[in-house]
Amino acid sequence: MPKTVEGQITMEKTPSYFVTNEAPKRIHSMAKDIKLIVVVRNPVTRAISDYTQTLSKKPEIPTFEVLAFKNRTLGLIDASWSAIRIGIYALHLENWLQYFPLSQILFVSGERLIVDPAGEMAKVQDFLGLKRVVTERHFYFNKTKGFPCLKKPEDSSAPRCLGKSKGRTHPRIDPDVIHRLRKFYKPFNMMFYQMTGQDFQWEQEEGDK
């Protein structure tokens, strides 16, 4: 990591840190007072998005339905498949809480980041002890991508939108598979809500109240 002088914050992002067993211990030994930001989204949508990303690079892979089950007839989900395992957030968080207090971790809602980017960024800036510089003026919604884009209100430079690898159309997944995945994740989601003190409302979003 680069040296940071007074008044600076050094940031680095790697999605795999959250799900890598060795990461919390290593990061704690490097900087135990570090602030951690984790963006989470509905684990069912996340799994399908993960698969879509892999499919774009390896079109020959089996269907989502084949990979998601150990036994389709019995409805046994294959939790060893990384696309599924990553979404068991409570399991990964347990590992991080052995090294860091919850007060040092901010959980950002991936869903709210799309519909209210300024609101989520306000939480990030507060968490980092920064002035709320990034506001509604810095975003506009790109209907083509389905994501907000970042703009600089003070100049006329082109807005920054997410690249081609984001916002891909998801393949159609059998509704029964989605239903089984929701049931699989529900207890883990409840545990995660309890651990973080935040209700991400993924069940309500799915109409599975």
Z-matrix of the N, CA and C atoms (Angstrom, degrees):
N
C 1 1.458
C 2 1.529 1 109.04
N 3 1.345 2 117.61 1 143.68
C 4 1.467 3 119.05 2 178.79
C 5 1.521 4 110.87 3 -69.43
N 6 1.339 5 115.73 4 157.52
C 7 1.463 6 119.77 5 177.28
C 8 1.526 7 108.78 6 -69.64
N 9 1.313 8 115.94 7 141.98
C 10 1.459 9 121.03 8 -178.32
C 11 1.521 10 108.57 9 -116.59
N 12 1.321 11 116.23 10 126.81
C 13 1.463 12 119.24 11 179.14
C 14 1.526 13 109.49 12 -93.58
N 15 1.314 14 115.78 13 170.93
C 16 1.458 15 122.61 14 178.96
C 17 1.532 16 110.37 15 -52.15
N 18 1.322 17 116.02 16 132.61
C 19 1.460 18 119.98 17 177.66
C 20 1.522 19 114.28 18 86.68
N 21 1.333 20 116.38 19 0.10
C 22 1.470 21 119.84 20 177.91
C 23 1.527 22 110.76 21 -110.22
N 24 1.339 23 115.29 22 152.70
C 25 1.465 24 120.66 23 171.96
C 26 1.513 25 106.83 24 -124.91
N 27 1.314 26 116.17 25 127.54
C 28 1.465 27 120.36 26 176.58
C 29 1.526 28 108.16 27 -97.92
N 30 1.334 29 115.75 28 128.80
C 31 1.461 30 119.83 29 -179.14
C 32 1.524 31 109.92 30 -121.12
N 33 1.332 32 115.62 31 149.20
C 34 1.461 33 120.80 32 178.92
C 35 1.522 34 106.45 33 -149.30
N 36 1.332 35 116.71 34 140.73
C 37 1.468 36 117.48 35 -179.99
C 38 1.528 37 111.29 36 -129.17
N 39 1.312 38 114.42 37 134.29
C 40 1.455 39 122.51 38 174.34
C 41 1.521 40 106.97 39 -148.35
N 42 1.328 41 118.60 40 108.37
C 43 1.472 42 120.60 41 -175.86
C 44 1.534 43 114.25 42 -55.86
N 45 1.331 44 116.75 43 -32.86
C 46 1.472 45 118.78 44 -174.70
C 47 1.533 46 113.96 45 -71.30
N 48 1.352 47 118.36 46 -14.56
C 49 1.468 48 119.35 47 178.69
C 50 1.531 49 111.31 48 -53.92
N 51 1.325 50 116.69 49 -46.16
C 52 1.471 51 120.93 50 -173.07
C 53 1.524 52 112.39 51 -59.53
N 54 1.330 53 116.99 52 -31.06
C 55 1.470 54 120.08 53 -175.55
C 56 1.526 55 112.97 54 -106.37
N 57 1.330 56 117.01 55 7.82
C 58 1.467 57 120.66 56 179.10
C 59 1.523 58 109.54 57 -97.99
N 60 1.318 59 116.57 58 119.17
C 61 1.475 60 121.84 59 -173.95
C 62 1.525 61 113.77 60 -55.12
N 63 1.338 62 117.19 61 -38.59
C 64 1.472 63 120.21 62 -175.36
C 65 1.523 64 113.42 63 -79.11
N 66 1.326 65 117.11 64 -17.57
C 67 1.472 66 120.82 65 -171.91
C 68 1.533 67 114.36 66 -59.21
N 69 1.351 68 120.65 67 -48.79
C 70 1.475 69 118.94 68 -176.76
C 71 1.526 70 113.19 69 -57.75
N 72 1.320 71 116.39 70 -43.87
C 73 1.469 72 120.34 71 -178.54
C 74 1.531 73 110.64 72 -63.61
N 75 1.328 74 116.10 73 -44.39
C 76 1.473 75 120.59 74 -178.72
C 77 1.527 76 111.52 75 -65.07
N 78 1.339 77 115.28 76 -43.64
C 79 1.472 78 119.25 77 -178.78
C 80 1.526 79 110.18 78 -67.44
N 81 1.332 80 116.84 79 -39.23
C 82 1.468 81 121.57 80 179.16
C 83 1.523 82 110.84 81 -62.72
N 84 1.338 83 116.44 82 -40.02
C 85 1.472 84 119.17 83 -179.04
C 86 1.532 85 110.69 84 -71.50
N 87 1.353 86 116.85 85 -23.40
C 88 1.465 87 120.67 86 178.37
C 89 1.525 88 111.12 87 -82.62
N 90 1.346 89 117.27 88 -44.19
C 91 1.471 90 121.32 89 -176.00
C 92 1.522 91 109.23 90 -157.88
N 93 1.329 92 116.14 91 90.83
C 94 1.471 93 120.22 92 -173.74
C 95 1.537 94 113.60 93 -68.87
N 96 1.348 95 117.64 94 -17.59
C 97 1.471 96 120.29 95 -179.84
C 98 1.533 97 112.71 96 -95.80
N 99 1.308 98 116.56 97 8.31
C 100 1.466 99 121.86 98 -176.75
C 101 1.529 100 111.47 99 -59.95
N 102 1.332 101 116.50 100 150.83
C 103 1.465 102 120.75 101 175.19
C 104 1.529 103 107.74 102 -102.74
N 105 1.315 104 115.08 103 134.74
C 106 1.464 105 121.07 104 -174.67
C 107 1.521 106 110.55 105 -114.70
N 108 1.313 107 116.23 106 135.46
C 109 1.472 108 121.39 107 178.72
C 110 1.529 109 108.07 108 -121.42
N 111 1.323 110 115.69 109 125.93
C 112 1.469 111 120.80 110 -179.13
C 113 1.530 112 108.79 111 -122.88
N 114 1.333 113 116.63 112 122.23
C 115 1.472 114 121.02 113 176.09
C 116 1.530 115 107.33 114 -93.95
N 117 1.325 116 115.89 115 121.42
C 118 1.471 117 120.11 116 -179.89
C 119 1.528 118 109.70 117 -121.36
N 120 1.325 119 115.82 118 151.14
C 121 1.462 120 120.10 119 176.29
C 122 1.526 121 108.20 120 -139.38
N 123 1.325 122 115.66 121 170.91
C 124 1.459 123 120.71 122 178.75
C 125 1.538 124 108.75 123 -47.18
N 126 1.343 125 117.94 124 121.01
C 127 1.469 126 119.18 125 -174.26
C 128 1.529 127 114.61 126 -63.26
N 129 1.331 128 117.23 127 -25.29
C 130 1.473 129 119.87 128 177.92
C 131 1.534 130 108.95 129 -69.64
N 132 1.321 131 116.38 130 -49.05
C 133 1.473 132 121.25 131 177.73
C 134 1.515 133 109.88 132 -62.16
N 135 1.330 134 116.47 133 -39.17
C 136 1.467 135 121.61 134 -179.73
C 137 1.528 136 111.24 135 -61.89
N 138 1.348 137 116.22 136 -42.63
C 139 1.472 138 120.90 137 -179.86
C 140 1.535 139 110.69 138 -63.55
N 141 1.329 140 116.30 139 -42.43
C 142 1.471 141 120.83 140 -179.36
C 143 1.535 142 109.81 141 -67.29
N 144 1.335 143 116.14 142 -39.10
C 145 1.465 144 121.70 143 178.33
C 146 1.535 145 110.19 144 -64.30
N 147 1.325 146 115.74 145 -42.23
C 148 1.464 147 122.63 146 178.31
C 149 1.534 148 109.65 147 -59.18
N 150 1.334 149 115.07 148 -46.87
C 151 1.470 150 121.13 149 179.44
C 152 1.543 151 110.34 150 -62.52
N 153 1.332 152 116.91 151 -43.18
C 154 1.468 153 122.13 152 -179.23
C 155 1.527 154 110.49 153 -59.41
N 156 1.332 155 115.33 154 -41.11
C 157 1.469 156 121.57 155 179.17
C 158 1.534 157 110.42 156 -62.57
N 159 1.343 158 116.31 157 -46.54
C 160 1.466 159 121.46 158 -179.86
C 161 1.519 160 110.86 159 -65.61
N 162 1.338 161 115.72 160 -40.74
C 163 1.464 162 121.61 161 -179.50
C 164 1.533 163 111.53 162 -60.60
N 165 1.325 164 116.60 163 -35.16
C 166 1.470 165 120.15 164 -179.45
C 167 1.538 166 111.22 165 -66.85
N 168 1.336 167 115.70 166 -26.82
C 169 1.478 168 120.02 167 179.97
C 170 1.524 169 111.51 168 -94.65
N 171 1.348 170 115.87 169 -31.31
C 172 1.475 171 120.96 170 -178.35
C 173 1.525 172 109.54 171 -130.42
N 174 1.326 173 117.48 172 81.31
C 175 1.475 174 120.56 173 -175.78
C 176 1.529 175 113.76 174 -63.23
N 177 1.342 176 116.50 175 -14.31
C 178 1.471 177 120.00 176 -176.70
C 179 1.527 178 113.89 177 -85.13
N 180 1.328 179 118.27 178 -4.38
C 181 1.469 180 119.58 179 -177.23
C 182 1.538 181 111.08 180 -66.22
N 183 1.362 182 116.82 181 155.58
C 184 1.474 183 120.03 182 178.75
C 185 1.536 184 111.78 183 -62.06
N 186 1.314 185 116.41 184 169.54
C 187 1.468 186 120.25 185 179.87
C 188 1.521 187 110.48 186 -67.68
N 189 1.325 188 115.55 187 161.15
C 190 1.467 189 121.90 188 177.65
C 191 1.521 190 109.82 189 -55.96
N 192 1.341 191 115.54 190 -44.69
C 193 1.471 192 121.10 191 -177.42
C 194 1.527 193 111.63 192 -58.66
N 195 1.328 194 116.88 193 -40.56
C 196 1.477 195 121.64 194 -179.79
C 197 1.532 196 110.45 195 -66.41
N 198 1.324 197 116.52 196 -44.50
C 199 1.470 198 120.99 197 -177.22
C 200 1.531 199 113.10 198 -72.01
N 201 1.326 200 116.81 199 -29.72
C 202 1.472 201 120.46 200 -173.70
C 203 1.530 202 114.31 201 -75.39
N 204 1.331 203 117.35 202 -19.55
C 205 1.473 204 119.84 203 -175.58
C 206 1.516 205 113.52 204 -116.27
N 207 1.342 206 114.36 205 142.25
C 208 1.464 207 120.22 206 167.77
C 209 1.519 208 107.48 207 -79.75
N 210 1.344 209 113.59 208 -40.40
C 211 1.457 210 120.49 209 178.47
C 212 1.524 211 108.25 210 -144.50
N 213 1.332 212 116.54 211 107.33
C 214 1.465 213 121.22 212 -175.17
C 215 1.527 214 111.13 213 -65.40
N 216 1.334 215 116.90 214 -39.97
C 217 1.464 216 120.74 215 -177.99
C 218 1.520 217 111.28 216 -61.57
N 219 1.343 218 115.79 217 -43.77
C 220 1.467 219 120.29 218 179.98
C 221 1.537 220 111.86 219 -83.41
N 222 1.314 221 115.58 220 -9.92
C 223 1.476 222 119.69 221 179.74
C 224 1.513 223 113.03 222 74.46
N 225 1.347 224 117.23 223 25.66
C 226 1.467 225 120.56 224 -179.01
C 227 1.521 226 110.43 225 -82.20
N 228 1.324 227 116.30 226 114.20
C 229 1.466 228 122.36 227 179.61
C 230 1.529 229 109.51 228 -74.06
N 231 1.327 230 116.73 229 139.83
C 232 1.466 231 120.97 230 177.41
C 233 1.529 232 109.63 231 -89.69
N 234 1.337 233 115.24 232 91.86
C 235 1.471 234 120.61 233 -176.96
C 236 1.529 235 112.26 234 -73.87
N 237 1.333 236 117.45 235 -5.38
C 238 1.468 237 119.12 236 178.22
C 239 1.532 238 110.81 237 -84.60
N 240 1.345 239 116.81 238 -16.33
C 241 1.472 240 120.22 239 176.76
C 242 1.521 241 107.69 240 -69.59
N 243 1.331 242 117.06 241 125.57
C 244 1.471 243 120.84 242 -172.39
C 245 1.530 244 113.15 243 -55.72
N 246 1.330 245 118.09 244 -36.72
C 247 1.475 246 120.77 245 -179.86
C 248 1.522 247 111.38 246 -59.60
N 249 1.333 248 116.91 247 -32.21
C 250 1.469 249 122.02 248 178.23
C 251 1.531 250 110.12 249 -85.27
N 252 1.329 251 115.86 250 -46.13
C 253 1.474 252 121.42 251 -173.37
C 254 1.525 253 112.21 252 -61.11
N 255 1.328 254 117.41 253 -39.14
C 256 1.468 255 120.98 254 -177.96
C 257 1.524 256 111.45 255 -57.85
N 258 1.346 257 117.23 256 -34.64
C 259 1.472 258 121.62 257 -177.21
C 260 1.521 259 114.95 258 -78.13
N 261 1.344 260 117.51 259 -0.66
C 262 1.476 261 119.67 260 175.97
C 263 1.533 262 106.19 261 -86.83
N 264 1.326 263 115.04 262 70.54
C 265 1.465 264 121.61 263 -170.73
C 266 1.532 265 113.85 264 -58.04
N 267 1.331 266 116.77 265 -37.56
C 268 1.475 267 120.46 266 -177.59
C 269 1.527 268 110.88 267 -59.10
N 270 1.315 269 115.63 268 -38.79
C 271 1.470 270 121.98 269 -179.49
C 272 1.527 271 110.72 270 -62.52
N 273 1.322 272 116.26 271 -45.48
C 274 1.470 273 120.64 272 -178.79
C 275 1.529 274 110.88 273 -70.97
N 276 1.339 275 116.05 274 -39.60
C 277 1.466 276 119.81 275 -178.34
C 278 1.523 277 111.49 276 -63.36
N 279 1.321 278 115.99 277 -35.99
C 280 1.477 279 121.36 278 178.49
C 281 1.526 280 109.86 279 -54.42
N 282 1.301 281 116.23 280 -41.43
C 283 1.459 282 122.79 281 179.58
C 284 1.530 283 110.97 282 -64.09
N 285 1.336 284 117.01 283 -42.88
C 286 1.474 285 121.43 284 -178.48
C 287 1.527 286 111.47 285 -69.87
N 288 1.339 287 116.04 286 -35.03
C 289 1.474 288 119.21 287 -177.52
C 290 1.526 289 113.06 288 -71.41
N 291 1.316 290 117.02 289 -9.60
C 292 1.475 291 119.94 290 173.77
C 293 1.522 292 110.29 291 -73.56
N 294 1.338 293 115.95 292 -19.68
C 295 1.476 294 120.30 293 -176.15
C 296 1.525 295 114.21 294 -118.28
N 297 1.334 296 116.64 295 -28.16
C 298 1.468 297 119.61 296 -175.52
C 299 1.528 298 111.28 297 -127.58
N 300 1.358 299 117.38 298 139.82
C 301 1.471 300 118.85 299 174.31
C 302 1.523 301 109.76 300 -72.05
N 303 1.313 302 115.89 301 154.49
C 304 1.465 303 121.70 302 -179.14
C 305 1.534 304 111.64 303 -58.11
N 306 1.344 305 116.14 304 -28.80
C 307 1.476 306 120.48 305 -178.40
C 308 1.533 307 112.60 306 -64.58
N 309 1.344 308 116.58 307 -17.32
C 310 1.467 309 120.33 308 -179.84
C 311 1.533 310 112.27 309 -95.92
N 312 1.334 311 116.01 310 3.56
C 313 1.468 312 119.95 311 -178.03
C 314 1.526 313 110.13 312 -121.94
N 315 1.320 314 116.19 313 127.82
C 316 1.459 315 121.28 314 175.16
C 317 1.528 316 108.46 315 -109.81
N 318 1.340 317 116.13 316 128.75
C 319 1.467 318 120.82 317 176.94
C 320 1.522 319 108.83 318 -103.27
N 321 1.310 320 115.42 319 119.71
C 322 1.465 321 121.88 320 -179.43
C 323 1.522 322 108.05 321 -101.11
N 324 1.326 323 116.65 322 132.57
C 325 1.455 324 121.19 323 178.29
C 326 1.529 325 110.18 324 -78.62
N 327 1.331 326 115.88 325 119.45
C 328 1.469 327 120.78 326 178.57
C 329 1.512 328 112.12 327 -62.19
N 330 1.349 329 115.99 328 -33.60
C 331 1.468 330 120.22 329 179.40
C 332 1.530 331 110.73 330 -69.18
N 333 1.346 332 115.95 331 -45.14
C 334 1.471 333 119.65 332 -178.63
C 335 1.526 334 111.33 333 -71.24
N 336 1.311 335 116.11 334 -26.78
C 337 1.468 336 120.83 335 177.61
C 338 1.526 337 110.55 336 -62.61
N 339 1.338 338 116.53 337 -28.07
C 340 1.469 339 121.11 338 178.35
C 341 1.529 340 110.67 339 -82.42
N 342 1.350 341 116.77 340 -47.12
C 343 1.477 342 119.12 341 -175.04
C 344 1.532 343 113.58 342 -83.28
N 345 1.352 344 116.22 343 -26.83
C 346 1.468 345 119.94 344 -179.89
C 347 1.530 346 109.71 345 -141.58
N 348 1.346 347 117.01 346 67.31
C 349 1.471 348 119.25 347 -176.63
C 350 1.523 349 113.31 348 -59.37
N 351 1.334 350 117.00 349 -38.12
C 352 1.469 351 120.16 350 -178.23
C 353 1.531 352 110.51 351 -65.53
N 354 1.334 353 116.76 352 -38.65
C 355 1.466 354 121.18 353 179.03
C 356 1.518 355 112.06 354 -63.12
N 357 1.333 356 116.14 355 -44.02
C 358 1.469 357 120.10 356 179.44
C 359 1.528 358 110.61 357 -70.01
N 360 1.342 359 116.48 358 -36.83
C 361 1.465 360 119.84 359 178.78
C 362 1.529 361 111.84 360 -68.66
N 363 1.333 362 116.37 361 -28.35
C 364 1.473 363 120.01 362 175.61
C 365 1.532 364 109.04 363 -63.32
N 366 1.328 365 116.25 364 -42.10
C 367 1.480 366 120.73 365 178.68
C 368 1.527 367 110.64 366 -63.76
N 369 1.340 368 115.59 367 -40.57
C 370 1.471 369 120.21 368 179.84
C 371 1.530 370 110.20 369 -63.22
N 372 1.329 371 116.15 370 -46.29
C 373 1.466 372 120.18 371 -178.51
C 374 1.530 373 111.36 372 -64.70
N 375 1.344 374 116.75 373 -40.03
C 376 1.473 375 120.66 374 177.10
C 377 1.524 376 110.10 375 -62.50
N 378 1.326 377 115.85 376 -44.42
C 379 1.469 378 122.22 377 -178.44
C 380 1.529 379 110.94 378 -60.80
N 381 1.337 380 116.13 379 -37.21
C 382 1.462 381 120.67 380 -178.49
C 383 1.531 382 113.00 381 -86.97
N 384 1.344 383 115.80 382 -0.85
C 385 1.461 384 119.68 383 179.30
C 386 1.517 385 112.58 384 73.31
N 387 1.323 386 116.15 385 29.62
C 388 1.464 387 120.98 386 -179.53
C 389 1.522 388 110.99 387 -103.29
N 390 1.328 389 115.91 388 158.63
C 391 1.468 390 119.96 389 172.17
C 392 1.523 391 107.00 390 -68.89
N 393 1.325 392 116.12 391 151.21
C 394 1.475 393 119.53 392 179.04
C 395 1.536 394 109.71 393 -78.13
N 396 1.303 395 115.31 394 80.62
C 397 1.470 396 121.27 395 -178.12
C 398 1.532 397 110.13 396 -83.61
N 399 1.332 398 116.25 397 -40.95
C 400 1.470 399 120.96 398 -179.60
C 401 1.534 400 108.36 399 -84.12
N 402 1.332 401 115.80 400 118.90
C 403 1.473 402 121.19 401 -176.70
C 404 1.538 403 109.98 402 -132.00
N 405 1.336 404 115.34 403 -170.74
C 406 1.482 405 121.12 404 179.83
C 407 1.533 406 112.30 405 -54.16
N 408 1.344 407 115.54 406 -31.09
C 409 1.469 408 120.29 407 -176.49
C 410 1.533 409 112.05 408 -63.33
N 411 1.327 410 115.84 409 -18.33
C 412 1.462 411 120.18 410 -175.00
C 413 1.528 412 113.56 411 -91.98
N 414 1.339 413 117.52 412 2.36
C 415 1.465 414 119.20 413 -176.27
C 416 1.524 415 112.56 414 -129.84
N 417 1.315 416 114.88 415 147.68
C 418 1.460 417 118.98 416 164.72
C 419 1.526 418 106.90 417 -142.72
N 420 1.325 419 116.63 418 151.01
C 421 1.459 420 120.85 419 -174.05
C 422 1.526 421 110.57 420 -89.31
N 423 1.330 422 115.72 421 125.16
C 424 1.457 423 121.43 422 178.32
C 425 1.530 424 108.43 423 -92.91
N 426 1.325 425 117.05 424 105.18
C 427 1.468 426 121.35 425 -175.38
C 428 1.526 427 112.41 426 -64.27
N 429 1.319 428 116.52 427 -30.55
C 430 1.473 429 120.06 428 -179.58
C 431 1.525 430 110.55 429 -65.33
N 432 1.342 431 116.07 430 -47.48
C 433 1.467 432 120.76 431 -179.40
C 434 1.521 433 112.40 432 -80.05
N 435 1.335 434 115.28 433 -30.22
C 436 1.463 435 118.78 434 -174.85
C 437 1.519 436 111.85 435 81.91
N 438 1.348 437 116.72 436 19.26
C 439 1.459 438 122.26 437 -179.91
C 440 1.526 439 109.83 438 -134.29
N 441 1.349 440 117.15 439 155.33
C 442 1.467 441 118.56 440 173.33
C 443 1.527 442 110.74 441 -73.44
N 444 1.328 443 116.16 442 151.87
C 445 1.468 444 121.87 443 174.92
C 446 1.523 445 107.89 444 -114.32
N 447 1.319 446 115.05 445 152.85
C 448 1.466 447 121.33 446 -178.35
C 449 1.517 448 109.56 447 -96.80
N 450 1.322 449 116.28 448 132.47
C 451 1.468 450 119.27 449 177.86
C 452 1.523 451 109.61 450 -132.14
N 453 1.322 452 115.79 451 158.42
C 454 1.469 453 120.79 452 176.50
C 455 1.518 454 107.07 453 -101.42
N 456 1.330 455 118.52 454 108.68
C 457 1.466 456 119.53 455 -177.49
C 458 1.518 457 113.54 456 -63.34
N 459 1.346 458 116.90 457 -23.43
C 460 1.469 459 119.14 458 -175.17
C 461 1.529 460 113.40 459 -81.74
N 462 1.350 461 118.56 460 -13.17
C 463 1.464 462 118.07 461 176.51
C 464 1.528 463 110.91 462 -139.31
N 465 1.303 464 115.90 463 177.48
C 466 1.465 465 119.96 464 -173.92
C 467 1.526 466 112.58 465 -102.18
N 468 1.355 467 117.41 466 18.98
C 469 1.467 468 119.44 467 179.98
C 470 1.529 469 110.16 468 -65.87
N 471 1.318 470 115.36 469 154.11
C 472 1.471 471 120.52 470 -175.99
C 473 1.529 472 110.80 471 -62.18
N 474 1.337 473 117.66 472 138.94
C 475 1.465 474 120.39 473 178.44
C 476 1.526 475 110.91 474 -63.60
N 477 1.325 476 115.60 475 153.81
C 478 1.464 477 120.11 476 178.78
C 479 1.526 478 108.79 477 -100.72
N 480 1.325 479 115.30 478 117.65
C 481 1.466 480 120.44 479 179.10
C 482 1.525 481 109.13 480 -112.30
N 483 1.325 482 115.84 481 163.80
C 484 1.460 483 119.99 482 179.14
C 485 1.525 484 110.07 483 -65.66
N 486 1.332 485 115.94 484 147.89
C 487 1.463 486 121.25 485 -176.38
C 488 1.525 487 114.25 486 -72.07
N 489 1.331 488 114.70 487 -176.54
C 490 1.467 489 121.55 488 -175.93
C 491 1.515 490 112.99 489 -61.81
N 492 1.334 491 116.91 490 -27.23
C 493 1.472 492 119.51 491 -176.92
C 494 1.530 493 112.13 492 -74.32
N 495 1.346 494 117.34 493 -10.08
C 496 1.470 495 120.74 494 -179.90
C 497 1.528 496 110.34 495 -106.19
N 498 1.327 497 114.72 496 149.94
C 499 1.456 498 119.74 497 175.86
C 500 1.521 499 114.37 498 76.88
N 501 1.348 500 116.40 499 20.79
C 502 1.469 501 119.54 500 177.49
C 503 1.521 502 110.31 501 -67.25
N 504 1.327 503 116.27 502 149.56
C 505 1.460 504 120.32 503 177.12
C 506 1.522 505 108.97 504 -71.48
N 507 1.322 506 116.68 505 128.33
C 508 1.462 507 120.80 506 179.92
C 509 1.528 508 110.81 507 -76.36
N 510 1.339 509 117.62 508 145.29
C 511 1.462 510 118.84 509 175.06
C 512 1.531 511 110.08 510 -68.02
N 513 1.326 512 116.92 511 156.62
C 514 1.464 513 119.89 512 178.47
C 515 1.525 514 108.55 513 -72.68
N 516 1.335 515 115.73 514 127.85
C 517 1.465 516 121.37 515 179.73
C 518 1.524 517 108.81 516 -110.60
N 519 1.315 518 116.15 517 138.13
C 520 1.467 519 122.12 518 178.32
C 521 1.531 520 109.44 519 -50.91
N 522 1.345 521 118.95 520 124.51
C 523 1.475 522 121.81 521 -178.91
C 524 1.531 523 113.56 522 -55.31
N 525 1.338 524 117.19 523 -31.75
C 526 1.467 525 120.70 524 178.53
C 527 1.531 526 110.53 525 -65.47
N 528 1.325 527 116.41 526 -36.68
C 529 1.475 528 121.57 527 178.34
C 530 1.524 529 109.49 528 -65.63
N 531 1.328 530 116.46 529 -43.46
C 532 1.472 531 121.27 530 178.90
C 533 1.532 532 109.91 531 -62.65
N 534 1.329 533 116.05 532 -42.11
C 535 1.467 534 120.95 533 179.10
C 536 1.532 535 110.64 534 -61.08
N 537 1.320 536 116.34 535 -44.20
C 538 1.478 537 120.73 536 179.89
C 539 1.523 538 111.42 537 -65.88
N 540 1.327 539 115.82 538 -37.56
C 541 1.470 540 119.66 539 177.85
C 542 1.528 541 111.18 540 -65.99
N 543 1.327 542 116.45 541 -40.07
C 544 1.470 543 120.10 542 178.10
C 545 1.528 544 110.22 543 -60.22
N 546 1.317 545 115.75 544 -44.27
C 547 1.473 546 120.72 545 179.13
C 548 1.525 547 110.67 546 -63.30
N 549 1.330 548 116.09 547 -39.35
C 550 1.466 549 121.34 548 179.68
C 551 1.529 550 111.00 549 -63.37
N 552 1.336 551 116.31 550 -45.25
C 553 1.464 552 120.23 551 -175.43
C 554 1.530 553 114.09 552 -78.97
N 555 1.321 554 117.30 553 -23.23
C 556 1.471 555 120.24 554 -171.25
C 557 1.535 556 113.52 555 -51.56
N 558 1.354 557 120.23 556 -52.16
C 559 1.479 558 118.05 557 -179.84
C 560 1.527 559 113.47 558 -62.23
N 561 1.324 560 116.55 559 -34.47
C 562 1.478 561 120.54 560 178.31
C 563 1.532 562 110.48 561 -68.79
N 564 1.333 563 115.92 562 -38.95
C 565 1.471 564 119.94 563 177.53
C 566 1.521 565 110.54 564 -62.49
N 567 1.343 566 115.60 565 -45.11
C 568 1.480 567 120.43 566 -179.72
C 569 1.535 568 110.55 567 -59.53
N 570 1.327 569 115.00 568 -41.23
C 571 1.464 570 121.00 569 178.79
C 572 1.532 571 109.95 570 -63.95
N 573 1.326 572 115.48 571 -40.99
C 574 1.471 573 121.42 572 -179.59
C 575 1.523 574 110.72 573 -65.76
N 576 1.341 575 117.31 574 -41.52
C 577 1.470 576 121.57 575 177.73
C 578 1.530 577 109.71 576 -60.36
N 579 1.326 578 114.57 577 -42.06
C 580 1.473 579 120.15 578 -178.27
C 581 1.533 580 110.65 579 -66.80
N 582 1.316 581 116.07 580 -42.60
C 583 1.471 582 121.15 581 -178.14
C 584 1.528 583 111.78 582 -66.62
N 585 1.333 584 116.82 583 -37.88
C 586 1.476 585 120.78 584 -175.83
C 587 1.523 586 112.75 585 -91.52
N 588 1.343 587 116.62 586 -18.86
C 589 1.461 588 120.31 587 -174.78
C 590 1.520 589 111.51 588 73.58
N 591 1.339 590 116.45 589 19.74
C 592 1.472 591 121.97 590 -179.95
C 593 1.523 592 109.67 591 -127.25
N 594 1.329 593 115.90 592 134.08
C 595 1.463 594 120.38 593 175.52
C 596 1.530 595 107.78 594 -101.65
N 597 1.320 596 116.35 595 109.83
C 598 1.467 597 120.52 596 -177.77
C 599 1.530 598 112.59 597 -82.97
N 600 1.338 599 116.16 598 -5.34
C 601 1.475 600 122.91 599 172.79
C 602 1.525 601 113.56 600 58.59
N 603 1.329 602 116.93 601 34.42
C 604 1.461 603 119.36 602 -179.87
C 605 1.525 604 111.85 603 -68.07
N 606 1.330 605 117.14 604 -29.91
C 607 1.472 606 120.12 605 178.40
C 608 1.521 607 110.85 606 -70.39
N 609 1.332 608 116.56 607 -42.08
C 610 1.475 609 121.01 608 -179.81
C 611 1.525 610 109.78 609 -65.25
N 612 1.307 611 115.00 610 -38.42
C 613 1.459 612 121.18 611 -179.62
C 614 1.537 613 109.93 612 -60.00
N 615 1.324 614 115.53 613 -33.58
C 616 1.461 615 120.51 614 -178.25
C 617 1.524 616 112.43 615 -87.46
N 618 1.331 617 116.26 616 -3.69
C 619 1.460 618 119.20 617 -177.32
C 620 1.518 619 111.25 618 74.47
N 621 1.345 620 115.92 619 18.47
C 622 1.461 621 120.96 620 -176.89
C 623 1.529 622 108.76 621 -104.52
N 624 1.316 623 115.95 622 62.41
C 625 1.469 624 120.15 623 -173.11
C 626 1.508 625 110.06 624 -83.43
